[in-house]
């Protein structure tokens, strides 16, 4: 898929299911975030994985 095709097929999710995300998918997302470039090569970043509804609500 080329870039223009990717842009044309993008969408914004307006609702979410209550289904939990599998650990393997979370690990892949975290790895992608870990190796992604940062602005001006500034390395510090925080990625939060919240799985408790109470903690998610407290963050919001």
N, CA, C and O atoms as a MOPAC input file, in Angstrom:
PM7 MOZYME 1SCF
protein

 N      0.85300 1    -1.17400 1     0.00000 1
 C      0.00000 1     0.00000 1     0.00000 1
 C      0.90100 1     1.24000 1     0.00000 1
 O      1.80300 1     1.35600 1     0.83000 1
 N      0.65700 1     2.15100 1    -0.92000 1
 C      1.45900 1     3.37200 1    -0.94700 1
 C      0.85500 1     4.42000 1    -0.01400 1
 O     -0.25000 1     4.24100 1     0.49900 1
 N      1.57000 1     5.48900 1     0.19700 1
 C      1.19700 1     6.49800 1     1.19100 1
 C     -0.14200 1     7.15200 1     0.87300 1
 O     -0.97400 1     7.32200 1     1.76400 1
 N     -0.36100 1     7.52300 1    -0.39900 1
 C     -1.61100 1     8.16800 1    -0.77300 1
 C     -2.80200 1     7.24300 1    -0.52300 1
 O     -3.84100 1     7.69000 1    -0.03600 1
 N     -2.66200 1     5.98500 1    -0.84700 1
 C     -3.72000 1     5.01500 1    -0.60700 1
 C     -3.98600 1     4.87200 1     0.89400 1
 O     -5.13700 1     4.77400 1     1.32000 1
 N     -2.92600 1     4.86000 1     1.68200 1
 C     -3.05900 1     4.76900 1     3.13000 1
 C     -3.84400 1     5.95700 1     3.67700 1
 O     -4.71900 1     5.78000 1     4.52500 1
 N     -3.54500 1     7.15800 1     3.20700 1
 C     -4.24100 1     8.36400 1     3.67500 1
 C     -5.71900 1     8.32200 1     3.28800 1
 O     -6.58200 1     8.68300 1     4.08800 1
 N     -6.00800 1     7.88500 1     2.07500 1
 C     -7.39800 1     7.82800 1     1.61900 1
 C     -8.22700 1     6.82200 1     2.41600 1
 O     -9.43900 1     6.99200 1     2.55500 1
 N     -7.58900 1     5.78700 1     2.93600 1
 C     -8.30900 1     4.73600 1     3.65400 1
 C     -8.32300 1     4.90900 1     5.16600 1
 O     -8.84300 1     4.04100 1     5.86800 1
 N     -7.77800 1     5.98400 1     5.68500 1
 C     -7.74100 1     6.17100 1     7.13000 1
 C     -9.12600 1     6.52700 1     7.65200 1
 O     -9.98900 1     6.96900 1     6.89500 1
 N     -9.33000 1     6.33300 1     8.94200 1
 C    -10.59200 1     6.67600 1     9.57800 1
 C    -10.34900 1     6.97200 1    11.04500 1
 O     -9.31100 1     6.60700 1    11.59800 1
 N    -11.30200 1     7.62900 1    11.66900 1
 C    -11.24100 1     7.90700 1    13.10100 1
 C    -12.27900 1     7.05200 1    13.80000 1
 O    -13.45700 1     7.06300 1    13.44300 1
 N    -11.83800 1     6.32800 1    14.77500 1
 C    -12.73000 1     5.46100 1    15.54700 1
 C    -13.53000 1     6.32900 1    16.51300 1
 O    -12.95500 1     7.12300 1    17.25700 1
 N    -14.83700 1     6.18200 1    16.50500 1
 C    -15.69500 1     6.99400 1    17.36800 1
 C    -16.23300 1     6.23200 1    18.56800 1
 O    -16.75300 1     6.83000 1    19.51100 1
 N    -16.10900 1     4.93000 1    18.53000 1
 C    -16.55800 1     4.14200 1    19.67300 1
 C    -15.61600 1     2.96300 1    19.86100 1
 O    -15.00100 1     2.47900 1    18.91100 1
 N    -15.52000 1     2.52200 1    21.08000 1
 C    -14.60900 1     1.44400 1    21.42100 1
 C    -15.38000 1     0.30700 1    22.05800 1
 O    -16.39800 1     0.52600 1    22.71600 1
 N    -14.89800 1    -0.89800 1    21.86500 1
 C    -15.53600 1    -2.04700 1    22.51300 1
 C    -14.94300 1    -2.21900 1    23.91100 1
 O    -13.92400 1    -1.61300 1    24.24100 1
 N    -15.57000 1    -3.02700 1    24.70400 1
 C    -15.07800 1    -3.31400 1    26.05700 1
 C    -14.09500 1    -4.47100 1    26.06700 1
 O    -13.61400 1    -4.86700 1    27.12800 1
 N    -13.79200 1    -5.01800 1    24.89500 1
 C    -12.89400 1    -6.15900 1    24.78800 1
 C    -11.46700 1    -5.74000 1    25.14300 1
 O    -10.99100 1    -4.70100 1    24.68600 1
 N    -10.79000 1    -6.54200 1    25.95000 1
 C     -9.40800 1    -6.24500 1    26.33000 1
 C     -8.46700 1    -6.51100 1    25.15800 1
 O     -8.71000 1    -7.40300 1    24.34600 1
 N     -7.40900 1    -5.74100 1    25.08000 1
 C     -6.40000 1    -5.91500 1    24.03500 1
 C     -5.43700 1    -7.01500 1    24.48000 1
 O     -4.98600 1    -7.03200 1    25.62600 1
 N     -5.12900 1    -7.92600 1    23.56700 1
 C     -4.25400 1    -9.04400 1    23.88700 1
 C     -2.84300 1    -8.56600 1    24.20300 1
 O     -2.37500 1    -7.58000 1    23.63400 1
 N     -2.16700 1    -9.26400 1    25.10800 1
 C     -0.81200 1    -8.89600 1    25.52300 1
 C      0.14400 1    -8.84000 1    24.34200 1
 O      1.01600 1    -7.97200 1    24.30800 1
 N      0.00500 1    -9.73900 1    23.37400 1
 C      0.89100 1    -9.75600 1    22.20500 1
 C      0.75700 1    -8.46100 1    21.40500 1
 O      1.75300 1    -7.92800 1    20.91500 1
 N     -0.47200 1    -7.95400 1    21.27000 1
 C     -0.68900 1    -6.70200 1    20.53600 1
 C     -0.09400 1    -5.52100 1    21.30200 1
 O      0.52400 1    -4.63700 1    20.70900 1
 N     -0.28400 1    -5.51200 1    22.61300 1
 C      0.28700 1    -4.43700 1    23.43200 1
 C      1.80900 1    -4.44600 1    23.30900 1
 O      2.42900 1    -3.39100 1    23.18300 1
 N      2.40700 1    -5.63000 1    23.34600 1
 C      3.86600 1    -5.73800 1    23.21400 1
 C      4.34900 1    -5.19500 1    21.87100 1
 O      5.37500 1    -4.51800 1    21.81100 1
 N      3.61900 1    -5.48800 1    20.79400 1
 C      3.99400 1    -4.97900 1    19.46900 1
 C      3.89500 1    -3.45500 1    19.40700 1
 O      4.76500 1    -2.79100 1    18.84400 1
 N      2.83900 1    -2.91500 1    19.98700 1
 C      2.66000 1    -1.45500 1    20.00800 1
 C      3.77600 1    -0.79700 1    20.80400 1
 O      4.32300 1     0.22200 1    20.38300 1
 N      4.11900 1    -1.38000 1    21.96300 1
 C      5.19200 1    -0.82800 1    22.79200 1
 C      6.53800 1    -0.88900 1    22.07200 1
 O      7.33400 1     0.04500 1    22.16300 1
 N      6.79000 1    -1.97600 1    21.36400 1
 C      8.04700 1    -2.10600 1    20.61100 1
 C      8.10600 1    -1.06100 1    19.49300 1
 O      9.15800 1    -0.46600 1    19.25900 1
 N      6.98700 1    -0.83600 1    18.80300 1
 C      6.94800 1     0.18000 1    17.74600 1
 C      7.23200 1     1.56500 1    18.34100 1
 O      7.96600 1     2.35600 1    17.74800 1
 N      6.65700 1     1.85500 1    19.50000 1
 C      6.90900 1     3.13100 1    20.15800 1
 C      8.34600 1     3.26800 1    20.62000 1
 O      8.91500 1     4.35900 1    20.59000 1
 N      8.92900 1     2.16300 1    21.04600 1
 C     10.30800 1     2.19100 1    21.53300 1
 C     11.29700 1     2.50700 1    20.42200 1
 O     12.26100 1     3.23900 1    20.64500 1
 N     11.07400 1     1.97100 1    19.23500 1
 C     12.02800 1     2.16500 1    18.13700 1
 C     11.67900 1     3.35000 1    17.24100 1
 O     12.44800 1     3.68600 1    16.34100 1
 N     10.53000 1     3.98900 1    17.47300 1
 C     10.12200 1     5.13200 1    16.64900 1
 C     11.04600 1     6.31700 1    16.90900 1
 O     11.51000 1     6.51200 1    18.03200 1
 N     11.31300 1     7.10800 1    15.87100 1
 C     12.16700 1     8.29000 1    16.06000 1
 C     11.46000 1     9.33300 1    16.92600 1
 O     10.23200 1     9.40800 1    16.95500 1
 N     12.24900 1    10.12100 1    17.61700 1
 C     11.70400 1    11.20400 1    18.43100 1
 C     12.11800 1    12.53400 1    17.82100 1
 O     13.10000 1    12.60300 1    17.08300 1
 N     11.37100 1    13.59200 1    18.12700 1
 C     11.66300 1    14.92000 1    17.59100 1
 C     13.06400 1    15.35500 1    18.00400 1
 O     13.40400 1    15.33100 1    19.18700 1
 N     13.85500 1    15.74300 1    17.05200 1
 C     15.22900 1    16.21100 1    17.27900 1
 C     16.03900 1    15.18900 1    18.05900 1
 O     16.99500 1    15.55100 1    18.74400 1
 N     15.67200 1    13.92800 1    17.96500 1
 C     16.35800 1    12.82400 1    18.63300 1
 C     16.37900 1    12.98100 1    20.15700 1
 O     17.30900 1    12.52900 1    20.82400 1
 N     15.35400 1    13.62100 1    20.68800 1
 C     15.20500 1    13.74600 1    22.14000 1
 C     14.57700 1    12.45200 1    22.62500 1
 O     13.40300 1    12.20100 1    22.34900 1
 N     15.31200 1    11.64000 1    23.32700 1
 C     14.92000 1    10.28100 1    23.64500 1
 C     13.86800 1    10.09800 1    24.74300 1
 O     13.03800 1     9.19900 1    24.60700 1
 N     13.84800 1    10.88900 1    25.82400 1
 C     12.91000 1    10.58800 1    26.91200 1
 C     11.45400 1    10.59400 1    26.44400 1
 O     11.00400 1    11.52900 1    25.78100 1
 N     10.74400 1     9.55300 1    26.79400 1
 C      9.32700 1     9.46100 1    26.50300 1
 C      8.67000 1     8.54200 1    27.52400 1
 O      9.33500 1     7.71900 1    28.15200 1
 N      7.35800 1     8.69100 1    27.68100 1
 C      6.61200 1     7.82700 1    28.58600 1
 C      5.44900 1     7.22200 1    27.81100 1
 O      4.71200 1     7.93100 1    27.12700 1
 N      5.29600 1     5.94000 1    27.92100 1
 C      4.16300 1     5.25100 1    27.32400 1
 C      3.45800 1     4.53200 1    28.46200 1
 O      4.05000 1     3.69100 1    29.13800 1
 N      2.19800 1     4.86500 1    28.67000 1
 C      1.43900 1     4.27200 1    29.76300 1
 C      0.51700 1     3.18800 1    29.22700 1
 O     -0.17300 1     3.39000 1    28.22800 1
 N      0.50800 1     2.05400 1    29.88200 1
 C     -0.42000 1     0.97600 1    29.56200 1
 C     -1.30500 1     0.80400 1    30.78500 1
 O     -0.86900 1     0.29900 1    31.82000 1
 N     -2.54900 1     1.22800 1    30.65200 1
 C     -3.48400 1     1.13300 1    31.77000 1
 C     -4.50300 1     0.05000 1    31.46900 1
 O     -5.16700 1     0.08200 1    30.43300 1
 N     -4.62400 1    -0.90300 1    32.37100 1
 C     -5.56200 1    -1.99600 1    32.15800 1
 C     -6.67300 1    -2.01600 1    33.19700 1
 O     -7.64600 1    -2.75200 1    33.03700 1
 N     -6.55100 1    -1.23200 1    34.24900 1
 C     -7.60800 1    -1.12800 1    35.25500 1
 C     -8.48300 1     0.06500 1    34.93800 1
 O     -7.98500 1     1.16700 1    34.70800 1
 N     -9.78400 1    -0.15300 1    34.92500 1
 C    -10.71500 1     0.92300 1    34.60400 1
 C    -10.57400 1     2.08500 1    35.58300 1
 O    -10.67000 1     3.24600 1    35.18600 1
 N    -10.34600 1     1.77700 1    36.86100 1
 C    -10.21200 1     2.82900 1    37.87300 1
 C     -8.98600 1     3.71600 1    37.59500 1
 O     -9.05200 1     4.93800 1    37.72300 1
 N     -7.88400 1     3.08800 1    37.21800 1
 C     -6.66700 1     3.85300 1    36.91600 1
 C     -6.84400 1     4.70900 1    35.68000 1
 O     -6.35300 1     5.83700 1    35.63100 1
 N     -7.53500 1     4.19100 1    34.68700 1
 C     -7.80700 1     4.95800 1    33.47300 1
 C     -8.67200 1     6.16600 1    33.78700 1
 O     -8.41400 1     7.26600 1    33.29800 1
 N     -9.70000 1     5.96100 1    34.60200 1
 C    -10.56500 1     7.06600 1    34.99600 1
 C     -9.80600 1     8.08900 1    35.83200 1
 O    -10.03400 1     9.29000 1    35.68900 1
 N     -8.91000 1     7.63500 1    36.69800 1
 C     -8.12600 1     8.55200 1    37.52500 1
 C     -7.18000 1     9.40000 1    36.66300 1
 O     -6.92900 1    10.56500 1    36.97200 1
 N     -6.66300 1     8.81600 1    35.59400 1
 C     -5.78700 1     9.56300 1    34.69700 1
 C     -6.56200 1    10.62000 1    33.94000 1
 O     -6.06000 1    11.72200 1    33.71800 1
 N     -7.78100 1    10.29500 1    33.54200 1
 C     -8.61000 1    11.21100 1    32.75800 1
 C     -9.05500 1    12.36800 1    33.57800 1
 O     -9.76300 1    13.24200 1    33.07900 1

